Amino acid sequence: MEGMPRSNRPRRSPGSPARSSKWTKGAQRNDDDGEDLNRTRLGVPATEAAPDGVWAVRSISAGNAQKAYTCPGCNHPVMPGVAHLVVWQEDALFGAEAGLRERRHWHSNCWRGRSYRYR
């Protein structure tokens, strides 16, 4: 087994160019890499149209739920370690950034069973 490569990746030939600096040992990461990693981990929000507007809905896994929030659907806490949804209005009156600032954490069942009169 001494002659077997450690991975299935082909070895570089001696004359091939070096890997990009992004992947070399000790390379500095720029701020965009952290943001992209965060987006990858959290996923892209789904868009839902409802009678009260267009909403962006992002699932938060139990492992990523680290703080307690108050669910606007039932006014009970969304505890750390409980999978839930983060919801914000994409067509907010004062723009998308205002909608994002006013995002709320909902229990999944509360969001699915919500009535449109809660405002």
C-alpha positions as CSV (number, residue, x, y, z in Angstrom):
1,M,0.0,0.0,0.0
2,E,3.0,2.3,0.0
3,G,2.6,3.3,-3.6
4,M,-1.1,4.2,-3.3
5,P,-2.0,7.9,-3.4
6,R,-3.7,9.3,-0.2
7,S,-6.7,10.6,-2.2
8,N,-8.4,10.1,-5.5
9,R,-7.2,13.5,-6.7
10,P,-4.6,13.2,-9.4
11,R,-1.1,14.3,-8.4
12,R,0.4,17.4,-10.0
13,S,3.1,16.7,-12.5
14,P,6.5,18.4,-11.7
15,G,6.1,21.0,-14.5
16,S,2.5,22.0,-13.7
17,P,1.7,25.5,-12.3
18,A,1.3,25.9,-8.5
19,R,-2.2,26.0,-7.0
20,S,-3.9,29.3,-6.6
21,S,-2.9,31.2,-3.5
22,K,-6.5,30.9,-2.2
23,W,-5.9,27.2,-1.5
24,T,-2.3,27.3,-0.4
25,K,-1.3,26.8,3.2
26,G,-1.5,30.0,5.3
27,A,-3.3,32.0,2.6
28,Q,-5.3,35.0,3.8
29,R,-9.1,34.9,3.2
30,N,-10.8,38.1,2.2
31,D,-14.1,39.2,3.8
32,D,-16.2,38.0,0.8
33,D,-15.1,34.4,1.4
34,G,-16.7,34.5,4.9
35,E,-19.9,36.0,3.6
36,D,-20.1,33.4,0.8
37,L,-19.5,30.6,3.3
38,N,-22.2,32.0,5.5
39,R,-24.6,32.1,2.6
40,T,-23.7,28.6,1.6
41,R,-24.3,27.3,5.1
42,L,-27.6,29.1,5.6
43,G,-28.9,28.6,2.1
44,V,-30.8,30.9,-0.2
45,P,-34.1,32.2,1.2
46,A,-37.2,30.9,-0.5
47,T,-39.7,33.6,-1.7
48,E,-43.3,33.3,-0.8
49,A,-46.1,35.5,-2.1
50,A,-49.1,36.0,0.2
51,P,-52.0,38.5,0.4
52,D,-49.9,40.7,2.7
53,G,-46.8,40.8,0.5
54,V,-43.8,39.0,-0.8
55,W,-41.7,37.3,1.9
56,A,-38.2,35.8,2.0
57,V,-38.2,32.7,4.2
58,R,-35.0,31.1,5.4
59,S,-34.8,27.9,7.4
60,I,-32.5,27.9,10.4
61,S,-31.4,24.4,11.5
62,A,-31.4,23.4,15.2
63,G,-27.6,23.5,15.1
64,N,-27.5,27.1,13.9
65,A,-30.2,28.3,16.3
66,Q,-28.1,29.8,19.1
67,K,-30.3,32.7,20.5
68,A,-33.8,33.0,21.9
69,Y,-36.3,35.0,19.9
70,T,-40.0,35.8,20.4
71,C,-42.2,34.3,17.7
72,P,-44.7,37.0,16.4
73,G,-47.2,34.3,15.6
74,C,-47.7,32.9,19.1
75,N,-45.6,35.3,21.3
76,H,-43.8,32.4,22.8
77,P,-40.0,32.1,22.7
78,V,-38.1,30.3,19.9
79,M,-35.5,28.7,22.1
80,P,-31.9,28.0,21.1
81,G,-31.5,24.6,19.5
82,V,-35.0,24.7,17.9
83,A,-35.2,24.7,14.1
84,H,-37.3,27.7,12.9
85,L,-37.7,30.2,10.1
86,V,-36.4,33.7,9.6
87,V,-38.8,35.8,7.6
88,W,-38.6,39.3,6.1
89,Q,-40.7,41.2,3.7
90,E,-39.1,41.7,0.3
91,D,-41.5,44.3,-0.9
92,A,-41.4,46.5,2.2
93,L,-42.6,50.0,1.9
94,F,-39.2,51.6,2.6
95,G,-37.2,49.1,0.5
96,A,-35.6,45.7,0.8
97,E,-33.0,46.8,3.3
98,A,-35.8,48.0,5.7
99,G,-37.6,44.7,5.3
100,L,-34.4,42.9,6.1
101,R,-33.9,45.0,9.2
102,E,-37.4,44.1,10.4
103,R,-36.9,40.3,10.0
104,R,-38.5,38.1,12.5
105,H,-37.9,34.5,13.7
106,W,-41.0,32.3,13.5
107,H,-41.8,28.8,14.7
108,S,-42.3,26.8,11.5
109,N,-45.8,25.8,12.4
110,C,-46.7,29.4,13.3
111,W,-45.6,30.7,10.0
112,R,-47.5,28.0,8.1
113,G,-50.7,28.5,10.0
114,R,-50.5,32.3,10.3
115,S,-53.5,34.5,9.4
116,Y,-52.9,37.6,7.4
117,R,-54.5,39.9,10.1
118,Y,-51.6,39.9,12.5
119,R,-50.5,43.4,11.5
